[in-house]
Every structure is written in C-alpha cells, then in structure tokens.
Amino acid sequence: MDAPTLAVFKLASCDGCQLTLLDCEDELLALASRVEITHFLEASSAVQPGPYDLALVEGSVSTPADAERVRAIRAAARRLVTIGACATAGGIQALRNFADVDEFRSTVYARPEYIETLSTSTPVSDHVDVDFELRGCPIDRRQLLEVITAFLFGRKPDVPNHSVCFECKRRGTVCVTVAHGTPCLGPVTHAGCGAICPAYGRGCYGCFGPSASTNLPALIPFLHRDGMDDRDTERILRTFNATAFAQEEDSRP
C-alpha cells in the first residue's frame, strides 16, 4: 500500500509556520517514515505533482496570483489545512485592509505600475473550502503534528478551542490583569501557545486569533481600565489576526 502524500505550500507569508514543521526534527523524521512528502520547497527542490492526500498552506491571499494558485492547490488536494495567522486570518499584511493600498504602493515602490496586488489580504478560506484551520503566529509544533497525524490517518484533530486563560490556570500562572493591571487579550484568544507571554508577566498579544468564546465588548472596558484608550485598543487588536478580530467585533449585536 502506498504511503499517504503530504504537500506544503506558501503564499504571502514569512515562512515561520513552515519552519515550525522543520523544527520538529526527530518527530519530522518519524513522520517522514510514514508519509511521502511530495512538495515542500522550504525543505527540498524535488517536487512531485498531485493529487495530494493532505496539503498544508501557509500565507494569505494577497495577489491575483495567490488567488489562482490556491484554487489549483485545492483542486489537487484531498484535504487542505491552512496553517498560521496569515492563512487563517490574513496576517500582518491584512493591515492593508484598513488603509489605502494604492498610496502604500506609490510610496514604497519606484515603479508601482509593475506591482500586482489585491486591495485586501484575506484568509485562504475566503477563496476555497478548507478542511481545518490551525491558528498561531507561528503555529505550535505539537498542534501541527497532531493535525497532520489526524488527517493522514483518518481521525478528527484534537486541538482545543478554549482561551489562553485556560492555559494560564493549567500552568498555575497568576493572572497579569488581576494581579498587576496589565492589559491582556488572553480571555478572547485561542489557546495553543502555552500562555508564554503571561508566564513572563506580559499580557497576551492575540497571536492565535479569537477563541470560540470571544466576547470583545466585554473585554474592551477592562482594557480601558488598565490604561488603554480607544486608539491603543484598536492597535492591539490589529496585529497578527486583524481581520479575524474585526469579524468577531462586527458579528456582535
């Protein structure tokens, strides 16, 4: 019986989530013995055409070429999983969605007429059907291995959708907001990082995007109480997962 095939693709991104897979080291060697990695340019220039049993896609759709390419990837993949904040929420580059892209282009490039870009940076799921979204900037290696294993061997990924606050409690970390009045996005952010920032006395920055129980209107008064004005609050929400938090806020009555 042939081994299942795994392909990894990049759109507009920094490559950090692909590097997370390479950083798995010993686990990656074990995985490679069970699957055939047929496309992964970050690791090898040797590629094979699809179809692929599982395709991982990093990066947002930020150019017309990205949109065309992700449709081709979807057509060649039996299962498609997006990895990281760029692929699941537009990433840092989605900050363009709140500004004038033509102004950016004319300011940055000497010959802007040669630059082909979309006015928005959007998640892959805005363009094709996605089987699973793995959050994070970058993603967590343990969650990545869980998702790959689950999809290649026919079961549902065991990736909890609770908030960072749950992780703080599990590791015995004192709440930075309660104890020190530090602004923190932990109550509305998807778990997965292990609550690294609060463990070092810093507020959560929302790297993993909104959790299932996000309630921004309830959190914002606490951010204001802890010294953040409207502009500061807007800035902290417009980082790794700007469009995801915007969608959560817009969906509230």
C-alpha positions in Angstrom: 0.0 0.0 0.0 1.4 3.4 -1.0 2.2 5.9 1.8 -0.1 8.9 2.1 1.2 12.1 0.4 1.9 15.4 2.1 2.5 18.7 0.4 3.3 22.1 1.9 2.7 25.3 0.0 3.5 29.0 0.7 1.5 32.1 -0.3 2.1 35.6 1.2 3.9 35.0 4.5 7.2 35.0 6.3 7.8 31.2 6.2 7.7 30.9 10.0 5.0 28.3 10.1 6.9 26.1 7.6 10.0 26.5 9.7 7.9 25.2 12.7 7.5 21.9 10.7 11.2 21.7 10.0 11.9 22.4 13.7 10.1 19.3 14.6 13.4 17.5 13.9 13.0 14.0 15.5 9.3 14.0 15.1 9.7 15.0 11.5 12.0 12.1 10.8 9.4 9.7 12.3 6.6 11.4 10.2 8.7 11.1 7.0 9.0 7.4 7.5 5.2 7.1 7.5 4.3 9.6 4.7 5.7 10.7 1.3 6.5 14.4 1.3 5.9 15.2 -2.3 6.1 19.1 -2.3 7.9 21.2 0.3 10.1 23.8 -1.3 11.3 25.0 2.1 12.9 21.6 2.6 13.7 20.3 -0.9 13.5 21.4 -4.6 12.4 17.8 -5.5 8.7 18.0 -6.1 6.0 15.7 -7.5 2.6 16.6 -8.9 -0.6 15.9 -7.1 -3.0 14.7 -6.2 -2.1 15.0 -2.5 -3.7 13.3 0.4 -3.0 16.4 2.6 -1.9 19.9 1.6 -0.7 22.4 4.2 -1.0 26.1 3.1 0.9 28.9 4.8 0.2 32.5 3.9 -2.6 34.8 2.9 -4.1 35.6 -0.5 -2.6 39.0 -1.3 -2.2 39.0 -5.0 -4.1 37.7 -8.1 -1.5 35.0 -8.5 -2.1 33.8 -4.9 -5.8 33.5 -5.6 -5.3 31.5 -8.7 -2.6 29.3 -7.1 -4.7 28.4 -4.0 -7.6 27.3 -6.3 -5.1 25.0 -8.1 -3.8 23.6 -4.7 -7.4 22.9 -3.6 -8.2 21.0 -6.8 -5.1 18.8 -6.2 -5.6 18.1 -2.5 -8.0 15.7 -0.9 -7.7 17.6 2.4 -6.5 21.2 2.8 -5.3 22.6 6.1 -4.3 26.2 6.5 -1.5 26.9 9.0 -0.8 30.2 10.8 -2.3 33.6 11.2 -1.7 34.7 7.6 -3.5 31.7 6.1 -6.4 31.7 8.7 -6.9 35.5 9.2 -4.9 37.5 6.6 -1.9 38.0 8.8 0.1 41.2 9.4 -0.4 42.1 5.7 -4.1 42.4 6.3 -3.4 45.8 7.9 -3.7 47.0 4.3 -7.4 46.2 4.6 -7.8 49.3 6.8 -5.8 51.7 4.6 -5.2 52.9 1.0 -3.2 50.2 -0.8 -2.6 52.5 -3.8 -1.0 55.1 -1.5 1.3 52.4 0.0 2.3 51.1 -3.4 3.2 54.6 -4.8 5.1 55.4 -1.6 7.2 52.2 -1.4 7.9 51.4 -5.0 9.7 53.5 -7.6 7.6 51.9 -10.4 4.3 51.0 -8.7 2.7 50.1 -12.1 4.7 46.9 -12.1 3.3 45.7 -8.8 0.3 43.4 -8.9 -1.5 43.2 -5.6 -5.0 42.9 -4.2 -6.5 45.8 -2.2 -7.0 43.3 0.7 -5.1 40.4 2.3 -7.6 37.6 3.1 -7.5 34.1 4.6 -7.5 31.1 2.3 -11.0 30.2 3.4 -12.3 33.3 1.7 -11.4 31.7 -1.7 -11.6 27.9 -1.3 -13.1 25.3 1.0 -10.7 24.5 3.9 -10.9 21.3 6.0 -9.2 22.7 9.1 -7.6 26.0 10.2 -4.6 25.8 12.6 -4.0 29.1 14.3 -0.9 30.9 15.5 1.9 33.3 14.6 3.7 31.0 14.4 1.8 27.8 14.9 2.6 25.4 17.7 4.6 22.3 16.7 2.6 20.0 18.9 -0.6 21.1 17.4 0.8 20.9 13.9 2.0 17.3 14.4 -1.4 16.4 15.9 -3.3 17.9 12.9 -1.0 16.1 10.3 -1.3 12.8 12.1 -5.1 13.1 12.4 -5.8 13.9 8.8 -3.4 11.4 7.4 -4.8 8.6 9.5 -8.4 9.4 9.3 -9.5 11.0 12.6 -10.5 14.4 13.9 -7.7 16.6 15.2 -7.6 17.0 18.9 -7.0 20.8 19.0 -9.0 22.5 21.9 -10.7 25.8 21.1 -10.6 27.3 24.6 -8.9 30.6 25.5 -5.4 31.4 26.8 -6.9 32.0 30.2 -7.4 28.2 30.5 -3.7 27.6 29.8 -2.7 30.2 32.4 -4.8 28.3 35.0 -3.5 25.0 34.0 0.2 26.0 34.4 -0.5 28.0 37.6 0.3 31.4 36.1 -1.1 34.3 38.1 -3.4 36.5 36.0 -1.4 39.5 34.9 -4.6 41.6 34.6 -5.9 40.8 38.1 -2.6 40.9 39.8 -0.9 43.8 38.0 -3.5 45.6 35.9 -1.7 44.6 32.7 -3.8 44.7 29.5 -4.2 41.2 28.2 -6.0 39.6 25.2 -5.9 36.2 26.9 -9.7 36.0 27.6 -10.5 36.2 23.9 -7.5 34.5 22.3 -7.4 30.9 21.1 -5.1 28.6 23.2 -2.1 26.9 21.7 1.0 28.9 22.7 1.1 27.6 26.3 0.4 31.1 27.6 4.0 32.1 27.1 3.6 35.9 27.5 1.6 35.8 30.8 4.1 33.3 32.2 6.7 36.0 31.8 4.5 38.8 33.2 3.3 40.2 29.9 -0.2 40.5 28.5 -1.3 38.2 25.7 -1.0 39.8 22.2 -3.5 37.6 20.5 -1.1 35.6 18.3 -3.5 32.7 17.9 -6.6 34.7 17.0 -10.1 34.7 18.5 -11.2 31.7 20.6 -14.6 30.1 20.3 -16.0 32.1 23.2 -14.7 35.6 22.1 -16.6 38.5 23.6 -14.8 41.7 22.7 -17.4 44.1 24.0 -17.0 42.6 27.5 -13.2 42.8 27.3 -12.7 46.3 26.0 -13.8 48.1 29.2 -11.1 46.1 31.1 -8.5 47.2 28.5 -9.6 50.8 29.1 -9.5 50.3 32.9 -5.9 49.1 32.6 -4.8 52.3 30.8 -5.5 51.7 27.1 -7.5 54.4 25.2 -9.5 53.7 22.1 -6.5 54.1 19.8 -4.4 51.7 21.9 -7.2 49.2 21.9 -7.6 49.4 18.2 -3.8 48.9 17.7 -3.5 45.8 19.9 -6.4 44.2 18.0 -4.9 45.0 14.6 -1.8 42.9 14.7 -1.4 39.2 13.8 -5.1 38.5 13.3 -6.6 41.9 12.5 -9.4 40.7 10.2 -10.4 37.8 12.5 -10.9 40.2 15.4 -12.7 42.6 13.2 -15.1 39.9 12.1 -15.7 38.9 15.7 -16.5 42.5 16.6 -18.7 43.1 13.6 -20.7 40.0 14.4 -21.8 41.3 17.8 -25.3 42.9 18.0 
